[in-house]
Amino acid sequence: MTGLERRHGKPAVPPDLKDILNQEQMRTYHTMQGCGWRMYFVRRPLFQEPTVALINNEGTRVGVLEQEGHFDMEPLLELRN
């Protein structure tokens, strides 16, 4: 079996970020876009706030956009290959 898909039909990045991001997160996201970061994926665990991950242009660093709008470049985040 190659690559188990766990999103059940949901895209890694939702089409309308306003449904996922609050005002503080949107503000930080736009700032990070200006610095070359882009949306990587959004994890949507049941009964929890979504985890929003950004990746740099080189694809070498991943950070998490916190609920308060802070950007954590050293998150405790487990990534799949």
N, C-alpha and C positions, 0 to 999 in steps of 0.2 A: 504494500500500500504506500503510495507516495503522497506526502503532505496532507495530513488530516486538517480539514477546514473546520474551524470551531466557531465561526461568526454566524453560521446559520443564515446565509443570504444577506447579511448586513455588510456594507463596504467598510474597509479599514478606516476611512475618513468619511464622515457623514456629509451629505451634500449641502446641508444648511447648518453652519456652525452656530447660528443663533439659538438653535434648539439644544445645544450642548454647553456652550460657553456662557459664563456670566459676564457682566460689564468689565470687571477687573481683568478677567482672563482675556477678553477681546482686546482690551487696551494693550496688554503685554504681548499678546499674539501679534498684533500689528507692528509693535516695536521690534519684535524678534524677526519678523518677515523682512524688515528693513535691514537687519543684520545678516541676512542670508539663511535664516532658519525657515523650515516649512513643516506643515503638519505631517506626521508620520503615521500615527494611528490613534484611535480612541478605544479604550477598554471600557466596557459597560457592565460591570458586575451587578448582579441582582441586589437590590436593596442598599446600594452604595453609590456614592458620587462617581461619575466617570473619571478615568485617568486619561489625561490628554498628553501625548508624547509628541515632541518636535525633534527633527533631525537637522543637522547642519548641511550646507551645500556639498561638502566633501563626503558625507555619509559616514563620518567617523565618530561623531558624538551624538548622543541622545539625551534629551532633557525632558523634564515633566513640568507642565504648567499647573501649578497648584491652584486650589479653589480660591485662595485669597489674591491671586494674580501674580504671585512670585514665580520665578522660573528657576527650577532646581536642576543644575547641571551635573549633580552627583546623586541621582535618585537610586533608591533601592528597588530596582525594577528588573524583573527576570524577562529576558527576551528569548524568543524561539529563533532558530536558524531557518 
